[in-house]
Amino acid sequence: MNLVKHVLLWGVLSTALLLGFSCQDSKRVDFSTQIKPILNNKCITCHGGVKKNGGFSLLFEEEAFAKTESGQPAIIRGNASGSELIKRLHEDDPELQMPYEKPKLSNEEIDLLTRWIDQGAEWGEHWAYSLPAEVDVPSIANEASFVPESSPSFLKNDIDRFIWARLESEALEPNPQAEKNIIARRLALDITGLPPSQELLQDFENERFTYETLVDTLLAQKTYGEKWATWWLDLARYADSKGYEKDMGRSIWKYRDWVIDAFNTDLAYDQFTMEQLAGDLLPEPSADQLIATAFHRNTMNNDEGGTDDEEYRIATVIDRTNTTFEVWQSTTIGCVQCHGHPYDPFKHEDYYRLMAFFNNTRDEDTPSESPVLKLYANEQQKTVDQVLDWVGQYGNEEQHKIYKDFLQFTEPVYKSHFFKEFQNSVYDDHASVVFWDDGNLIIEDAYTNNSSYVYLNYRSHYNGTKVTIREKDANGPVLAQFTINKASENTTAQFALKNIDRKTDIYIETQNDAVAPEVNILNLYWVGFIQDMPGMERSGWSKINSAFIKALNTTAETVPILAENPEYMRRTTQLFDRGSWLTQTDTVQPGTPETLNAWNPDWPENRLGLSKWIVDKRNPLTARTLVNRVWHQIFGRGLVATIEDIGSQSEPPSHPALLDWLALRFMNEHQWSVKNLIKEIVSSGTYRQRSEGTPEAYQIDPENELYARGPRIRLGAEQIRDQALAVSGLLSTKMYGPGVMPPQPDGVWKTVYNSAQWIESKGEDRYRRGIYTYLKRTSPYPSFLTFDAGSREVCTIRRTITNTPLQALVTLNDPVYIEASYQLAKNNYILDNIDLSITKSYEKATLKKITPTRLKVLKELYQNSLQEFSKNNEAPKVFLSFEKQPTPELGALTLVANAIMNLDEFLTKA
């Protein structure tokens, strides 16, 4: 009987073990999370987008299962033992073993690949390229039980449920809520970039309004737009100069101001996107929508002599393609210029199909930066309106648009650097052709629009220069003949032209027998043809036509914008062999990667269509990208830590369900409102936690990936300076306008080819927020550079945070911080009460109560400094050179205030 029982028991155990192994074997292997990381890390460098050794690639599904050079596929679905991939992984021969000349895969990795192939080698999709699915908010049992009794409840909104679910799985508890003064400072710095006012802080601490009211109050302040625009300008590579060696100034500050207003008015992110990528292509675009397109005019422009304008025009198109995908899709697509993406499913052809969207704009790397939007003054605008009213009354919608565009940004025209066959004339590298006596050239394949007039923009150096325009060549029929007299400034003039309605070569020649040979008689910048102004037969037409010419010659504030080529000027886009613009091959049409959302045939095949594709709710990357980067701005870490890239080489999301939930809410419930997204994040209990952590918590989660504590981040370059000016009472509230030049050391600017100088701003411009500081790409503002701001030559997704002694040297010695320290000390100086003077300065700067220990240390610093200043009557004058009658006491208190501005409490958002 016992024997029978043992036999039966052994049989049951054996069956259980076999079933267990069977269940383990049959467990599905997930391609995205288990197989793709192995292929990317161990295989794809030799078998991917760049190299396809043996004719085998693991980048795309069709390539992975295709026949290799051996004539057989390396992966046979359902047959791991017969698959060459698995055989090579088991090889001992170093010439046959894979990975080649690298360590063998682990047994676990080989087992995963084997099971995956035996299970049918199902090719999955990386999570980022799949649409966010509806996410259930985690339910919490006994919701308050995990929170210490002394703290308010952690659960403030649904974000906290996702965070708690992960904390619970790691056996961690969230921190208690931060004190009111701490959370108010943190919140104000995150929303406005500045500390809260004393009144706002006191009202919140005294419970005169709720936390939600505090959030709404800060979001409604104009300083919100300035803070968040600073982040966006990094992405937009905004600067006040053109870049490259010459690095001439650029008037593009109107775009910066547009971004500030867009954030303050909470322009929906989908519209924010479309206006920047294609505002000029919207129906009847406003001036603001045209200014928005300066996002892609922030590209660098090379004014140096001897450079190829077409080469650098193409460089801007490449930059726009790369930047668009980096900003809106978290995709490093730049490498696809030369070959298929090594890790992500983007093909070489995809790059040029995307590039085709940007290859048809009117800008051509000219010093004038045309097209530029003219921002007419009130009286000038009246003249413009007279012309447009006339065209609207006597013409059609098409004519009205043509004249409106020509008056706003003077396009389309034929710029001189594309003219050909120069004789006694030459392109002078400054966007004009120099003509001598008997000079001539040809404009190839031009279209005159059946116009009765030709428009020339020129500068003439002599009277009596005869200009003849012919069709095709020197023997062609005369289309126009007129005389140009001396004009010292650039002039746009209108001359009668014989009507022709076809594309043809235009031949232009000059003659002035009164001038010696090889003397510059005329600089020609561009030639234009537009439809005739309607109503020529009406009384008053001549007056309106004169007003039109007057408006064209008006000097006004300008900003570079995008404008599309008309159909008769459309460029073709070709593949670049190995990425070189000099070797162009097959022609491509505009298109988007098949891996992402499908193209809607109702969308136009231009930048507007591309922008609609980007903000289409079926695009899996756009909302995730924005949510991840806003989260990073607030917490110092994204839900996907690699905020530059959420492709297959990215870090996995710390909270994938939360990322998708927020992305869906952002598009649907929040209707693309960035303000509402920020409000939801900062309203969470996760955000409101204390930032201090225990040694045990740091051991488990050093990077705060689990969010068991609040964010603790060193402030950004602009914020550190803005905060110093704010607490000292020096900060100007003036908004908008050209960049300003606060104090910086002499000799920082070393300009070439121009006389530009750093001229220190006076009055309140000296104390304006950092976002308004003039940014020269080859010589950025030094203190910002030291605190990790960039030169914005290219799109900056994330500033690299450093911690160097140079930063302390800036806050200890920079004139801005010395003056701010002095003002802070002076504002809080109480005669004969140094303890209270120091206490008030400390609490004003940090919004925290000073401890006895800290007060003691700062008082010792004061006494030592006072002793030094008292020994030397000249020392206070040298140290406080901006003060008429500095005293040793104020000098010593200034050093104390300066020390306070170097404390972690001041430099860090905690």
HELIX and SHEET records of a PDB file:
HELIX    1   1 ASN A    2  SER A   26  1                                  25    
HELIX    2   2 PHE A   31  ILE A   35  3                                   5    
HELIX    3   3 LYS A   36  ILE A   38  1                                   3    
HELIX    4   4 LEU A   39  CYS A   43  3                                   5    
HELIX    5   5 ASN A   53  GLY A   55  5                                   3    
HELIX    6   6 GLU A   61  ALA A   64  1                                   4    
HELIX    7   7 GLU A   84  HIS A   90  1                                   7    
HELIX    8   8 ASN A  107  ASP A  118  1                                  12    
HELIX    9   9 TRP A  127  TYR A  129  5                                   3    
HELIX   10  10 ASP A  158  SER A  169  1                                  12    
HELIX   11  11 LYS A  180  THR A  192  1                                  13    
HELIX   12  12 GLN A  198  GLU A  205  1                                   8    
HELIX   13  13 TYR A  211  LEU A  219  1                                   9    
HELIX   14  14 LYS A  222  LEU A  235  1                                  14    
HELIX   15  15 TRP A  253  ASN A  264  1                                  12    
HELIX   16  16 TYR A  269  ALA A  278  1                                  10    
HELIX   17  17 GLY A  279  LEU A  281  5                                   3    
HELIX   18  18 ALA A  287  ALA A  292  1                                   6    
HELIX   19  19 THR A  293  ARG A  297  5                                   5    
HELIX   20  20 ASP A  309  GLN A  329  1                                  21    
HELIX   21  21 GLY A  334  GLN A  337  5                                   4    
HELIX   22  22 HIS A  348  PHE A  358  1                                  11    
HELIX   23  23 ASN A  378  TYR A  394  1                                  17    
HELIX   24  24 GLU A  397  PHE A  409  1                                  13    
HELIX   25  25 SER A  416  PHE A  418  5                                   3    
HELIX   26  26 TRP A  541  LEU A  552  1                                  12    
HELIX   27  27 GLU A  567  MET A  569  5                                   3    
HELIX   28  28 ASP A  577  GLY A  579  5                                   3    
HELIX   29  29 ARG A  607  ILE A  614  1                                   8    
HELIX   30  30 THR A  622  PHE A  635  1                                  14    
HELIX   31  31 PRO A  656  MET A  667  1                                  12    
HELIX   32  32 VAL A  674  VAL A  682  1                                   9    
HELIX   33  33 GLY A  685  ARG A  688  1                                   4    
HELIX   34  34 PRO A  695  ILE A  700  1                                   6    
HELIX   35  35 ALA A  717  SER A  728  1                                  12    
HELIX   36  36 GLY A  763  TYR A  767  5                                   5    
HELIX   37  37 GLY A  770  TYR A  772  5                                   3    
HELIX   38  38 PRO A  782  THR A  786  1                                   5    
HELIX   39  39 PRO A  805  ASN A  813  1                                   9    
HELIX   40  40 PRO A  815  ASN A  827  1                                  13    
HELIX   41  41 ILE A  834  THR A  846  1                                  13    
HELIX   42  42 PRO A  852  LYS A  871  1                                  20    
HELIX   43  43 ALA A  875  PHE A  879  1                                   5    
HELIX   44  44 PRO A  888  ILE A  900  1                                  13    
HELIX   45  45 ASP A  904  LEU A  907  1                                   4    
SHEET    1   A 2 VAL A 372  LEU A 375  0                                        
SHEET    2   A 2 GLU A 557  PRO A 560 -1                                        
SHEET    1   B 4 TYR A 414  LYS A 415  0                                        
SHEET    2   B 4 LEU A 522  GLY A 528 -1                                        
SHEET    3   B 4 VAL A 433  TYR A 447 -1                                        
SHEET    4   B 4 LYS A 420  TYR A 427 -1                                        
SHEET    1   C 4 TYR A 414  LYS A 415  0                                        
SHEET    2   C 4 LEU A 522  GLY A 528 -1                                        
SHEET    3   C 4 TYR A 453  SER A 460 -1                                        
SHEET    4   C 4 ALA A 487  ALA A 496 -1                                        
SHEET    1   D 6 TYR A 414  LYS A 415  0                                        
SHEET    2   D 6 LEU A 522  GLY A 528 -1                                        
SHEET    3   D 6 VAL A 433  TYR A 447 -1                                        
SHEET    4   D 6 LYS A 503  GLN A 511 -1                                        
SHEET    5   D 6 THR A 465  GLU A 471 -1                                        
SHEET    6   D 6 VAL A 478  ILE A 484 -1                                        
SHEET    1   E 2 THR A 573  PHE A 576  0                                        
SHEET    2   E 2 GLN A 584  VAL A 588 -1                                        
SHEET    1   F 2 ILE A 713  ARG A 714  0                                        
SHEET    2   F 2 THR A 908  LYS A 909 -1                                        
END                                                                             
